[in-house]
Amino acid sequence: MIGYKCGNCKKTVEFDAQNIGIKCPHCGSKLFYKERPTKAKQLLAR
């Protein structure tokens, strides 16, 4: 299961990665943003 945030109502929704044609169960929107951790990644330069 992957967590997404609805672009319309901003509620968190979880979907199976195999699901096609997903829409928000709260408002019916089809626009989603993948939730990312708030911690910034650190990379080592070569």
C-alpha positions, -999 to 999 in steps of 0.1 A, spaced: 0 0 0 12 35 -9 2 66 9 -11 96 -12 -26 130 -3 -57 141 -22 -50 173 -42 -86 185 -35 -95 177 1 -59 172 14 -69 139 32 -45 110 33 -56 80 11 -39 46 7 -41 27 -25 -28 -6 -38 -1 -1 -65 -21 -24 -89 -52 -2 -87 -60 17 -119 -85 46 -122 -82 56 -85 -102 83 -70 -106 98 -35 -133 81 -14 -139 114 4 -144 139 -25 -141 119 -57 -110 138 -70 -85 120 -92 -55 142 -84 -30 129 -58 4 137 -45 28 111 -32 36 117 5 72 123 11 91 123 44 98 158 58 135 150 66 159 161 39 183 135 24 220 140 27 243 128 -1 280 125 0 299 143 -28 326 124 -46 
